[in-house]
Amino acid sequence: MSESFEQLLNESFQEVEQGSIINGTVVDMDDESITVNVGLKSEGVISKDQFMSAGEIMPVIGDIVKVAMETIDDGSGETRLSREKAKRAETWDMLEERFDSKEAVEGTLNGRVKGGFTVDVNDVRAFLPGSLLDIRPVPDPTVFEGQKLEFQVIKLDQKRNNVVLSRKAILEEAFSEEREELLASLQEGQVKQGMVKNLTEYGAFVDLGGIDGLLHVTDMAWRRIRHPSEMVTVGETIDVKVLSYDRERQRVSLGTKQLGDDPWVQIVQKYPRGTRVLARVTNITDYGCFAELEEGVEGLVHVSEMDWVNHSVIPSKVVTKDDEVEVMILDIDEERRRVSLGIKQCRENPWQLFNEAHRVGEAIRGTIKAITDFGIFVGLPGNVDGLIHVSDLSWNEKNEEVIRHYSKGEEVEARILQIDASKERISLGIKQLQDDTFADFAAANAKNSTVSGTVQEVTAKDAIVSLAPGVDAVLRASEVSHDVVEDVRHHLKVGDEVTAKIINIDQRSHSISLSVKSRLQQDEREAHAEYQRQQDEATKPAETVGDLVKNQLAEGGSEEAVESTTDGEESA
């Protein structure tokens, strides 16, 4: 009887092998573990953590659960079971079924790996190639991390623990019917509702329900948008207007700003040129700042329109973002949607104030602010600058020499030569404070005049002749004599007195050219003319009485004078 009972008892135990998946009954549980009876001589104990890590509902006493056999009790030890391995085996079974039926599986996208992403499908880690994440390339796939998504199993090898998934296949199948219906009905001008799928630097991709459209950053709002994230977020549902639809390439362009009124309509009537308005600074650049007149209408304040005097101003030192500043409308280009604004025009113009306070010809004092090759900039009252051109520093000295007499920070006196408030220019002169000896000399001695002077310098090519204090002239070698002169030094020396003819005067450069040769030629012509006159007098025949009478009558002589002449001739 005992042998029969033992035999029956052994037959009641399940025939199991190590690693097999079997059903067990929860018979006991405490705070840390669960006891499961799988029909063996001894019961197995499983940590509660294995149930929790599997992400399932905690069982209660009496529940049937699947477990994996790790170690079989042979009567001398304990039975070791694993819920995690059983759960993993269940997942592989499910993956095999879905692989054969091509049904979708649900998994969580964890992170990036080389060539793609990892996806957790229950207890099994799968691989998702980067090209199969979406129907189209996704610039920022991090937005999908941590999300539960549906995938199709496209490759399965349990021995190698290899699972490959595709989300693209699921999307293509899900959107095929909806896409065809949408493509058939889609028209330009329609208003559609869509979900923002992805953001890029240039815009946002919006899912219209089977097809994606591009909402370009320039079509999001009438105002300037630096990044799409200022207007929309991923996952947000928005209304969009279909701007264009290319059926062949299946490309859709969308807009949100077109859902409202265009603020640029009749913009010129709203903001006539010269109008002063308050505007909000929206952006600052190296070349100026942008200011918003109203929602969707921005204008540029160029750096040159920020300050009357300092044209090299740094915009960020004049305004800050979100400042409210008073600006003047300078110009509006409706076609190009551009508004030119000015800040300085809302302040007093120091150039105009200077023009009202001073007059041309007036002497004024100022401090040298900068010295350049072409002149000196002088700071004047009213915070404006004037320019003394190098040619207006001295009547006599050379430009490169006279400019060396001045230094930055020095106070100088000059005469105002010109004021042009519109061009923001003031011309000054120092030499105009003194008499122009050259001009006086040129007025008294015109071209072709004969003048005398003293040789001051002599070179092989020319000689410098002083004609008056502060007035020098040049006598070139070709003008020294009738003959060819190779070296002026063989004909003239310093201190020699020279009489020559002025052949050229340049008032602007204060230069005079002399010619001894021209004077000699003129002297010869005059001598020849005098000689010819004398010869003509000597060879002239004596006049008769008739000639004398005729000449006197022609000159208006009286009859008494003619008779007197006649009597005289007869007496002779």
C-alpha positions in Angstrom: 0.0 0.0 0.0 2.9 2.3 0.8 4.5 1.7 -2.6 1.2 2.5 -4.3 0.9 5.8 -2.4 4.5 6.8 -3.3 3.9 6.0 -6.9 0.7 8.0 -7.0 2.5 10.9 -5.3 5.3 10.9 -7.8 2.9 10.9 -10.7 1.1 13.9 -9.3 4.3 16.0 -9.6 4.7 17.8 -12.9 7.3 16.5 -15.3 9.5 19.6 -15.7 13.0 20.3 -17.0 15.4 23.1 -16.0 14.7 26.3 -17.9 11.1 25.3 -18.8 8.1 27.7 -18.3 5.4 26.3 -16.1 2.3 27.5 -14.2 2.4 27.9 -10.5 0.0 28.8 -7.7 0.7 31.6 -5.2 0.4 29.9 -1.8 2.0 32.5 0.5 3.6 36.0 0.5 5.3 38.4 2.8 6.8 41.8 2.5 9.8 40.7 0.5 8.9 37.5 -1.3 6.1 35.3 -2.9 5.9 31.5 -2.4 4.8 29.6 -5.5 3.8 25.9 -5.7 4.6 24.4 -9.1 3.6 20.8 -8.1 7.1 19.7 -7.0 8.2 18.2 -3.7 9.2 21.7 -2.5 7.8 25.1 -3.2 9.8 28.0 -4.8 10.3 31.5 -3.4 10.5 34.5 -5.7 11.4 38.0 -4.7 8.7 40.6 -5.1 11.2 42.8 -7.0 10.9 40.4 -10.0 7.2 41.1 -10.3 7.7 44.8 -9.9 10.5 45.0 -12.5 8.3 43.2 -14.9 5.8 46.1 -14.6 2.8 43.9 -13.8 0.1 43.9 -11.1 1.3 42.2 -7.9 -0.5 38.8 -7.6 -2.4 37.6 -4.5 -2.7 34.2 -2.8 -4.4 31.8 -5.2 -3.4 33.5 -8.4 -1.8 31.4 -11.2 1.4 32.8 -12.5 3.9 31.7 -15.1 7.5 31.1 -13.8 10.7 29.7 -15.2 12.4 26.7 -13.6 15.9 27.5 -12.6 16.8 24.6 -10.2 14.7 21.5 -9.7 14.4 20.2 -6.1 15.6 16.6 -6.0 14.6 16.2 -2.4 17.7 17.5 -0.8 17.5 21.2 -1.8 15.1 24.0 -2.6 13.3 24.7 -5.8 14.5 28.0 -7.5 12.0 29.8 -9.7 12.2 33.1 -11.8 9.3 35.3 -12.8 11.6 37.6 -14.8 12.8 34.8 -17.1 9.2 33.6 -17.5 8.1 37.1 -18.4 11.0 37.4 -20.9 10.0 34.1 -22.4 6.4 35.3 -22.7 7.7 38.4 -24.5 9.6 36.3 -27.0 6.5 34.2 -27.6 4.6 37.4 -28.2 7.3 38.7 -30.6 7.2 35.5 -32.6 3.4 35.7 -32.9 3.5 39.4 -34.0 6.4 38.7 -36.4 4.4 36.0 -38.1 1.1 38.0 -38.1 2.8 41.4 -38.8 0.9 42.9 -35.9 2.3 46.0 -34.1 4.1 45.7 -30.8 4.4 48.5 -28.2 7.8 49.6 -26.9 9.6 52.5 -25.2 12.3 54.3 -27.1 15.2 54.7 -24.7 18.1 56.3 -26.4 20.5 56.5 -29.3 23.1 54.0 -30.2 25.3 53.7 -33.3 23.1 53.6 -36.3 19.8 54.0 -34.5 18.0 53.6 -31.2 17.2 51.1 -28.5 13.6 50.1 -27.7 12.4 48.2 -24.6 9.6 45.8 -25.4 8.7 44.5 -22.0 11.8 42.6 -20.9 13.5 42.5 -24.3 15.7 45.2 -25.7 15.3 45.7 -29.5 17.1 47.8 -32.1 15.4 50.5 -34.2 17.5 51.7 -37.2 17.6 55.5 -37.5 16.1 55.4 -41.0 13.0 53.5 -39.8 12.0 56.0 -37.0 9.7 58.0 -39.2 8.4 58.3 -42.7 10.7 61.3 -43.3 14.1 62.2 -41.6 13.7 63.6 -38.1 16.2 66.4 -37.3 15.7 66.0 -33.6 14.8 62.4 -32.6 15.3 63.2 -28.9 11.7 64.4 -28.7 10.7 60.7 -29.0 12.8 59.5 -26.1 10.8 58.0 -23.2 7.7 57.8 -25.3 5.7 54.6 -25.8 5.3 54.0 -29.6 4.1 51.2 -31.8 6.5 49.2 -34.0 6.6 46.4 -36.4 8.9 43.4 -35.9 11.0 43.1 -39.1 13.7 40.7 -37.9 13.7 38.2 -35.0 16.4 35.8 -33.8 16.0 34.5 -30.2 19.2 32.5 -30.1 21.2 35.6 -30.9 18.9 37.8 -28.8 18.4 40.0 -31.9 15.1 42.0 -32.5 14.9 44.7 -35.2 11.9 47.0 -35.3 10.4 49.6 -37.7 8.2 52.5 -36.8 8.1 53.7 -40.4 6.2 50.6 -41.5 3.5 51.2 -38.9 3.1 54.9 -39.9 3.0 54.0 -43.6 0.2 51.5 -43.0 -1.7 53.7 -40.6 -1.6 56.7 -42.9 -2.1 55.1 -46.2 -5.9 55.3 -46.4 -6.1 58.6 -44.5 -3.3 60.0 -46.6 -5.0 59.1 -49.9 -8.3 60.7 -48.7 -6.5 63.8 -47.6 -4.4 64.2 -50.8 -7.5 63.9 -52.9 -9.3 66.7 -51.0 -6.4 69.0 -50.1 -6.7 72.5 -51.7 -4.8 75.7 -51.5 -6.5 78.2 -49.2 -8.0 75.5 -46.9 -7.7 75.9 -43.1 -6.7 72.6 -41.5 -6.0 71.4 -38.0 -2.7 69.6 -37.4 -0.2 68.5 -34.8 3.3 69.9 -34.6 5.6 66.9 -35.1 9.0 68.5 -35.2 10.9 71.8 -35.0 13.9 72.9 -37.1 15.8 76.1 -37.4 13.7 77.1 -40.5 10.2 76.1 -39.4 7.9 73.3 -38.0 6.6 70.1 -39.6 2.8 69.7 -39.0 1.0 66.4 -39.3 -2.3 67.1 -41.1 -3.5 63.5 -40.7 -1.5 61.4 -43.1 0.7 64.0 -44.7 3.2 66.5 -43.2 3.3 70.1 -44.2 6.0 72.7 -43.6 5.1 75.8 -41.6 8.1 78.0 -42.4 9.3 80.4 -39.8 8.5 83.4 -42.0 4.8 82.3 -42.3 4.3 81.9 -38.5 3.7 85.5 -37.7 3.8 88.9 -39.4 6.5 90.0 -37.0 10.1 88.7 -37.1 10.5 85.3 -35.6 14.0 84.1 -34.7 13.1 80.4 -33.9 9.9 78.4 -34.4 9.9 77.6 -30.6 8.8 81.2 -30.0 5.4 80.3 -31.6 4.8 76.5 -31.3 5.9 73.4 -29.4 6.1 69.7 -30.4 2.8 67.9 -29.8 0.7 71.1 -29.9 -2.4 71.1 -32.1 -2.7 74.3 -34.2 -4.8 75.7 -37.1 -2.9 76.3 -40.3 -3.8 77.6 -43.8 -2.7 75.7 -46.9 -0.5 78.2 -48.9 0.6 75.8 -51.6 0.3 72.2 -52.5 2.6 70.3 -55.0 0.6 67.1 -55.9 3.5 65.6 -57.8 6.1 66.0 -55.1 3.4 65.9 -52.3 4.8 68.9 -50.6 2.5 71.2 -48.6 3.4 74.7 -47.4 1.5 76.0 -44.5 1.0 79.4 -42.7 -0.5 80.7 -39.5 0.0 84.4 -40.0 -2.3 84.3 -43.0 -5.2 83.4 -40.7 -5.2 87.0 -39.5 -5.3 90.4 -41.1 -2.1 91.8 -42.8 -0.9 94.7 -40.6 1.1 96.1 -43.6 -2.1 97.0 -45.5 -2.3 100.8 -45.8 0.9 101.1 -43.6 1.9 104.3 -45.3 -1.4 106.0 -44.4 -1.0 104.8 -40.8 2.6 106.0 -40.5 3.3 109.0 -42.7 6.9 109.9 -43.2 8.1 112.2 -40.4 5.7 110.8 -37.8 7.0 110.3 -34.3 5.9 107.1 -32.5 6.8 104.9 -29.5 8.3 101.6 -30.5 9.5 98.5 -28.6 13.1 97.3 -29.3 12.9 93.6 -30.4 16.4 92.9 -31.5 19.8 94.5 -31.4 22.5 93.9 -34.1 26.0 95.4 -34.9 24.4 97.6 -37.6 21.5 98.9 -35.5 18.3 97.7 -33.8 14.8 96.5 -34.8 11.8 98.2 -33.2 8.2 97.0 -33.3 5.6 99.7 -34.2 2.7 97.3 -33.7 2.1 93.5 -33.8 3.8 92.3 -37.1 5.3 95.6 -38.1 9.0 96.1 -37.3 11.4 98.8 -38.5 15.2 99.1 -38.6 17.0 102.0 -36.8 20.3 101.9 -38.6 23.4 102.8 -36.5 23.8 106.0 -38.5 20.4 107.1 -37.4 21.0 106.7 -33.7 23.2 109.7 -32.9 23.8 113.0 -34.6 27.5 113.2 -33.9 28.9 109.7 -33.2 28.4 107.6 -36.3 30.5 104.7 -34.9 28.1 104.2 -32.0 27.6 100.7 -30.5 23.8 100.0 -30.7 23.8 98.0 -27.4 25.0 101.0 -25.6 22.2 103.2 -26.9 19.2 100.8 -26.4 18.4 97.5 -24.7 15.9 94.8 -25.7 12.2 95.6 -24.8 13.0 99.3 -24.3 10.3 101.7 -25.4 11.9 104.4 -27.5 10.6 107.3 -29.5 11.4 106.9 -33.2 10.7 108.9 -36.4 9.4 107.2 -39.6 12.0 108.0 -42.2 10.9 105.7 -45.1 8.5 102.8 -45.8 9.0 100.3 -48.6 5.6 98.5 -48.9 6.8 96.1 -51.5 9.8 94.8 -49.5 8.0 95.4 -46.2 10.7 97.5 -44.8 10.5 100.5 -42.5 13.4 102.8 -41.9 13.4 104.5 -38.5 15.5 107.1 -36.8 16.2 107.9 -33.1 18.3 110.9 -33.5 15.6 112.7 -35.4 13.5 112.9 -32.3 16.3 114.9 -30.6 17.6 118.4 -31.3 20.0 118.5 -34.3 23.3 120.0 -33.0 24.4 120.8 -36.6 21.3 122.9 -37.1 21.7 124.6 -33.8 25.3 125.4 -34.7 24.2 126.8 -38.1 21.7 129.1 -36.3 24.3 130.3 -33.7 27.3 130.9 -36.0 27.9 132.4 -39.4 30.5 131.8 -42.2 33.6 134.0 -41.8 33.3 134.0 -38.0 36.4 133.1 -35.9 35.9 130.3 -33.5 38.0 128.3 -31.0 38.1 124.5 -30.5 40.1 121.5 -29.3 41.9 119.2 -31.8 40.3 115.8 -31.5 42.1 113.9 -34.3 44.8 114.5 -36.9 44.8 112.7 -40.2 46.8 112.9 -43.4 44.1 115.1 -45.0 43.4 117.5 -42.1 42.6 118.2 -38.5 39.2 117.5 -36.8 38.3 120.1 -34.2 35.7 119.8 -31.5 33.5 122.8 -31.5 30.8 124.2 -29.1 27.5 122.3 -29.3 29.3 118.9 -29.5 30.0 119.0 -33.2 33.2 118.6 -35.1 34.7 120.8 -37.8 37.4 119.9 -40.3 40.5 122.0 -41.1 41.7 120.6 -44.4 45.5 120.4 -44.7 45.4 123.0 -47.5 43.7 125.5 -45.2 46.4 125.4 -42.5 49.0 127.8 -44.1 49.3 130.1 -47.1 53.0 129.3 -47.6 54.1 126.2 -45.8 53.9 122.8 -47.5 51.0 120.5 -46.3 53.2 117.7 -44.9 55.3 120.2 -43.0 52.7 122.5 -41.5 50.5 119.6 -40.1 53.4 118.6 -37.9 53.0 121.9 -35.9 49.8 120.6 -34.3 49.0 118.0 -31.7 45.9 116.2 -30.3 44.2 118.1 -27.4 45.7 121.5 -28.5 43.3 124.5 -28.6 43.3 126.3 -31.9 41.5 129.3 -33.5 40.1 129.0 -37.0 37.7 130.8 -39.3 34.4 129.2 -40.4 34.5 128.6 -44.1 31.3 126.6 -44.7 28.4 125.2 -42.7 26.3 122.4 -44.3 23.8 121.2 -41.6 22.1 118.7 -44.0 25.4 116.9 -44.6 26.6 117.5 -41.1 29.8 119.2 -42.2 31.6 122.3 -41.0 34.7 123.5 -42.9 37.3 125.6 -41.0 40.5 127.3 -42.0 43.5 128.6 -40.0 45.3 130.4 -42.8 42.2 132.5 -43.5 42.9 134.3 -40.2 46.0 135.9 -41.9 46.4 138.0 -45.0 47.1 136.1 -48.2 50.3 137.6 -49.4 50.3 135.3 -52.5 46.8 136.6 -53.5 47.9 140.2 -53.1 51.0 139.6 -55.2 49.0 137.7 -57.9 46.5 140.6 -58.0 49.3 143.1 -58.7 51.3 140.9 -61.1 49.1 139.0 -63.6 50.2 136.4 -66.0 52.8 137.6 -68.6 54.0 140.3 -66.2 57.7 140.8 -65.9 59.0 140.5 -62.3 62.3 140.4 -60.5 63.4 138.3 -57.5 66.3 136.7 -55.7 67.4 133.1 -56.2 66.9 131.1 -52.9 67.6 127.6 -54.0 69.3 126.0 -57.0 69.2 122.4 -58.2 70.1 120.8 -61.5 66.5 121.0 -62.8 65.2 124.3 -61.4 65.7 127.3 -59.2 63.5 128.8 -56.5 63.1 132.6 -56.8 61.8 134.8 -54.0 59.6 137.5 -55.5 58.2 138.9 -52.3 58.0 137.9 -48.6 56.1 134.6 -48.6 55.9 134.4 -52.4 58.2 132.0 -54.2 58.3 131.0 -57.9 59.9 128.2 -59.8 62.3 128.8 -62.8 62.8 125.5 -64.6 65.9 124.6 -66.6 64.0 124.8 -69.9 63.1 128.4 -69.1 66.5 129.7 -68.1 67.9 130.5 -71.5 67.4 130.3 -75.3 70.0 127.6 -75.3 69.5 124.1 -73.8 70.4 124.1 -70.1 71.5 120.8 -68.7 72.3 122.0 -65.2 70.8 125.2 -63.8 73.7 125.5 -61.3 76.0 126.4 -64.1 73.9 129.5 -64.9 72.6 130.6 -61.5 73.6 130.6 -57.9 71.9 131.5 -54.6 71.6 135.3 -54.2 71.5 136.1 -58.0 69.0 138.7 -59.1 66.7 137.3 -61.8 64.2 139.2 -64.0 61.7 136.9 -65.7 58.3 136.7 -67.1 55.3 135.1 -65.2 54.1 132.3 -67.5 51.7 130.6 -65.1 49.9 131.4 -61.7 47.9 128.8 -59.8 45.9 130.4 -57.0 44.8 127.1 -55.5 48.3 125.6 -55.1 50.0 129.0 -54.6 52.5 128.3 -57.3 54.1 130.6 -59.9 56.2 129.6 -62.9 58.8 132.0 -64.3 60.6 132.1 -67.7 63.8 134.1 -68.5 63.6 132.7 -72.0 60.1 134.2 -72.5 61.4 137.6 -71.2 64.4 137.6 -73.5 62.1 136.7 -76.4 59.8 139.5 -75.5 62.7 141.9 -75.2 64.0 140.9 -78.6 60.6 141.4 -80.2 60.3 144.8 -78.6 63.8 145.8 -79.8 63.1 144.6 -83.2 59.9 146.5 -83.4 61.7 149.7 -82.3 64.4 149.2 -84.8 61.8 148.7 -87.5 60.0 151.9 -86.5 63.2 153.9 -86.7 64.0 152.4 -90.1 60.6 153.3 -91.4 61.0 157.0 -90.2 64.4 157.3 -91.9 63.3 156.0 -95.3 60.0 157.9 -95.4 59.8 160.5 -98.4 59.4 164.3 -97.7 55.9 165.6 -97.8 54.8 168.1 -100.6 52.7 171.2 -100.0 49.7 169.3 -101.4 50.2 166.5 -98.9 50.4 168.9 -96.0 47.2 170.6 -97.0 45.5 167.3 -97.5 46.6 166.1 -94.1 45.6 169.2 -92.3 42.2 169.3 -93.9 41.7 165.6 -93.0 42.7 166.4 -89.5 40.0 169.2 -89.4 42.4 172.2 -89.9 41.1 175.7 -90.7 41.5 177.4 -94.0 43.6 180.1 -92.3 46.0 177.5 -91.2 46.2 176.0 -94.7 46.9 179.4 -96.2 49.6 180.0 -93.6 51.2 176.7 -94.5 51.0 177.5 -98.2 52.5 181.0 -97.7 55.3 179.5 -95.7 56.1 177.0 -98.4 56.1 179.7 -101.0 58.5 181.9 -99.0 60.8 179.0 -98.6 
